[in-house]
């Protein structure tokens, strides 16, 4: 056992609070921290980030279910639609060039963050307490894309599921957040099991981050009850916009070099 990454414990608590209170996957912040600041290869960074958010999102999902905030019917339906993308994305992670992956990741989270920022500024939030299961029919092609992105880049399920639930089907913001976290948590378990077989998870790092996000995953849903959705989305969107720009610059420099 090594204490090299002990400082990631408090950082992980804060990230998990932010992610679980806003409806975004924690991996979108963990993966760049691992790769940029800790100089961990991107494949290991993605795998360890997903393993970290697996327990963090599971912790948050359990708390949201306890609060009766997650729409279980629509959530489990979207989980089934997400699984094929998860399997496909996990294979992409093993074969794609890491610099190209950085560029793709930057483009993905730039678009997602921009959309969430726009919705927050325009006060565009869902209004329904529950949505009928047939509302997912015309969107059935979307969830697998989130699974593919999550398995290959470390973000995607939450970032695609939350807008789909809120803007596409009109579910209230906090319920959309809670349901997206439930979908993310389930998908992450599948991704992590596949990554266990590939041996890409850095357990000496996960020991501190995994413990931290379990704690943060319990605090985030509680904090969410008192925070305006608009403020949380704006702060989080601005944070990942910076990360997106950094990765896009790195990817572009690789292309022109």
C-alpha positions in Angstrom: 0.0 0.0 0.0 1.3 3.5 -0.9 0.1 6.9 0.2 1.4 8.7 -2.9 -2.0 9.9 -3.9 -3.4 10.6 -0.5 -4.3 14.2 -1.5 -6.8 12.9 -4.0 -9.1 11.9 -1.1 -10.4 15.4 -0.2 -10.4 16.4 -3.9 -12.5 13.3 -4.7 -15.1 14.2 -2.0 -15.5 17.7 -3.6 -15.8 16.4 -7.1 -18.4 13.8 -6.1 -20.4 16.4 -4.3 -20.4 18.6 -7.4 -21.2 15.7 -9.8 -23.9 14.1 -7.7 -25.6 17.4 -7.0 -25.6 18.5 -10.7 -26.3 15.3 -12.7 -22.9 15.1 -14.5 -20.5 12.1 -14.3 -17.5 12.7 -12.1 -15.3 11.0 -14.7 -15.4 14.1 -16.8 -13.3 15.8 -14.1 -11.3 12.9 -12.8 -10.0 11.7 -16.1 -8.3 15.0 -17.1 -6.9 15.4 -13.6 -5.3 11.9 -13.8 -4.0 12.5 -17.3 -3.0 16.2 -17.2 -1.8 16.7 -13.7 -0.7 13.2 -12.6 0.7 12.3 -16.1 -1.2 9.0 -16.2 -1.6 7.5 -19.7 -5.1 8.3 -21.0 -6.3 4.7 -21.2 -5.4 4.2 -17.5 -6.8 7.6 -16.7 -10.1 6.8 -18.3 -10.3 3.3 -16.7 -9.4 4.5 -13.2 -11.7 7.5 -13.6 -14.6 5.3 -14.5 -13.8 2.9 -11.6 -13.8 5.9 -9.3 -17.1 7.3 -10.5 -18.7 3.8 -10.4 -18.7 3.8 -6.6 -19.3 7.5 -6.4 -22.4 7.5 -8.7 -23.6 4.3 -7.0 -23.4 6.1 -3.6 -25.3 9.0 -5.0 -27.9 6.9 -6.8 -28.7 5.0 -3.6 -29.2 8.3 -1.8 -31.5 9.7 -4.6 -33.5 6.5 -4.5 -33.9 6.9 -0.8 -35.2 10.5 -1.4 -37.6 9.0 -4.1 -36.1 11.4 -6.7 -35.1 8.9 -9.4 -37.7 7.8 -12.0 -37.0 4.1 -11.8 -39.2 3.0 -14.7 -37.7 5.2 -17.3 -34.2 4.9 -15.7 -34.1 1.1 -16.0 -35.4 1.3 -19.6 -32.6 3.6 -20.6 -30.0 1.4 -18.8 -31.0 -1.5 -21.2 -30.6 0.9 -24.2 -27.2 2.0 -22.9 -25.5 -1.4 -22.5 -24.7 -2.0 -26.2 -22.9 1.3 -26.5 -20.9 0.5 -23.3 -19.6 -2.7 -24.8 -18.7 -1.0 -28.1 -17.0 1.9 -26.4 -14.8 -0.3 -24.2 -13.3 -1.9 -27.3 -12.7 1.5 -28.9 -10.7 2.6 -25.8 -8.3 -0.3 -26.3 -7.4 0.5 -29.9 -7.7 4.2 -30.5 -4.7 6.6 -30.5 -4.6 8.5 -27.2 -4.1 11.9 -28.8 -7.0 11.4 -31.1 -9.0 10.3 -28.1 -8.1 13.6 -26.3 -9.4 15.6 -29.3 -12.7 13.6 -29.4 -13.2 14.0 -25.7 -12.6 17.7 -25.9 -15.2 18.1 -28.7 -17.7 15.9 -26.8 -17.6 17.8 -23.5 -17.4 21.2 -25.2 -20.8 20.5 -26.9 -22.3 19.1 -23.8 -21.1 21.8 -21.5 -22.2 24.5 -24.0 -25.7 23.1 -24.2 -26.1 22.9 -20.4 -24.7 26.4 -20.0 -27.2 27.7 -22.5 -30.1 25.9 -20.8 -29.1 27.3 -17.4 -28.8 30.9 -18.7 -32.2 30.7 -20.5 -33.8 29.0 -17.5 -34.9 26.0 -19.6 -35.8 23.3 -17.1 -38.2 20.4 -17.1 -41.6 20.6 -15.5 -42.9 17.0 -15.1 -42.7 14.9 -12.0 -42.9 11.7 -14.0 -42.8 10.8 -17.7 -44.7 7.8 -19.3 -42.5 5.0 -20.6 -43.7 5.6 -24.2 -42.0 9.0 -24.3 -38.6 7.2 -24.7 -39.7 5.5 -28.0 -38.6 8.3 -30.3 -35.3 8.7 -28.4 -34.3 5.0 -28.3 -31.3 5.6 -30.5 -29.7 8.1 -28.1 -28.8 6.2 -24.9 -26.3 3.8 -26.5 -24.3 6.8 -27.7 -23.9 7.9 -24.1 -22.7 4.4 -23.2 -20.2 4.4 -26.1 -18.8 7.8 -25.0 -18.6 6.9 -21.3 -16.7 3.6 -22.0 -14.2 5.2 -24.4 -13.7 8.7 -23.0 -14.9 8.6 -19.3 -18.0 10.8 -19.8 -21.2 10.5 -21.7 -24.0 8.6 -20.0 -24.9 11.3 -17.5 -24.1 14.1 -19.9 -26.5 12.7 -22.6 -29.1 11.2 -20.3 -29.7 14.3 -18.2 -30.6 16.6 -21.2 -32.6 13.8 -22.8 -34.7 13.3 -19.7 -35.1 17.0 -18.9 -35.2 18.7 -22.3 -36.3 15.8 -24.4 -39.0 14.3 -22.1 -39.6 17.3 -19.8 -38.7 15.6 -16.5 -38.0 18.1 -13.6 -34.3 19.0 -13.3 -33.5 17.4 -10.0 -35.4 14.2 -11.0 -33.6 14.2 -14.4 -30.3 14.5 -12.5 -31.1 11.7 -10.1 -32.3 9.4 -12.9 -29.2 10.1 -15.0 -27.0 9.3 -12.0 -28.8 6.0 -11.6 -28.2 5.2 -15.3 -24.5 6.2 -15.1 -23.9 4.1 -12.0 -25.3 1.0 -13.6 -23.4 1.6 -16.9 -20.2 2.2 -15.0 -20.3 -1.1 -13.2 -20.4 -2.8 -16.6 -17.5 -0.7 -17.9 -15.4 -1.3 -14.8 -15.9 -5.1 -15.0 -14.6 -5.0 -18.6 -11.7 -2.8 -17.5 -10.9 -5.2 -14.7 -10.3 -7.9 -17.3 -8.0 -5.5 -19.3 -6.0 -4.6 -16.1 -6.0 -0.8 -16.7 -7.2 0.4 -13.3 -4.6 1.9 -11.0 -5.7 0.6 -7.6 -3.1 2.6 -5.6 -4.9 5.8 -6.9 -8.4 4.4 -6.7 -8.0 3.5 -3.0 -8.1 7.2 -2.2 -10.4 8.5 -4.9 -12.9 5.6 -4.5 -13.2 6.2 -0.8 -13.6 9.9 -1.3 -16.4 9.7 -3.9 -18.4 7.3 -1.7 -18.5 10.0 0.9 -19.2 12.8 -1.6 -21.9 10.7 -3.3 -23.9 10.8 0.0 -23.4 14.5 0.5 -24.1 15.6 -3.1 -27.8 14.7 -3.2 -28.4 16.3 0.2 -26.7 19.5 -1.0 -28.7 19.5 -4.2 -31.9 20.1 -2.3 -30.7 23.5 -1.3 -28.8 24.7 -4.4 -30.5 26.5 -7.4 -30.2 24.3 -10.5 -29.1 27.3 -12.5 -26.1 28.1 -10.3 -24.9 24.5 -10.2 -25.1 24.1 -14.0 -23.3 27.3 -14.8 -20.4 26.6 -12.4 -20.0 23.1 -13.6 -20.4 23.9 -17.3 -17.7 26.6 -17.1 -15.3 24.1 -15.3 -15.6 21.5 -18.0 -15.5 24.0 -20.8 -11.9 24.8 -19.7 -11.0 21.1 -19.7 -12.6 20.7 -23.2 -10.6 23.5 -24.6 -7.3 22.1 -23.2 -7.9 18.7 -24.7 -8.9 20.1 -28.1 -5.7 22.1 -28.2 -3.7 19.0 -27.3 -5.4 17.0 -30.0 -5.0 19.7 -32.6 -1.3 20.1 -31.9 -1.0 16.3 -32.4 -2.7 16.5 -35.8 -0.6 19.4 -37.1 2.7 18.1 -35.7 
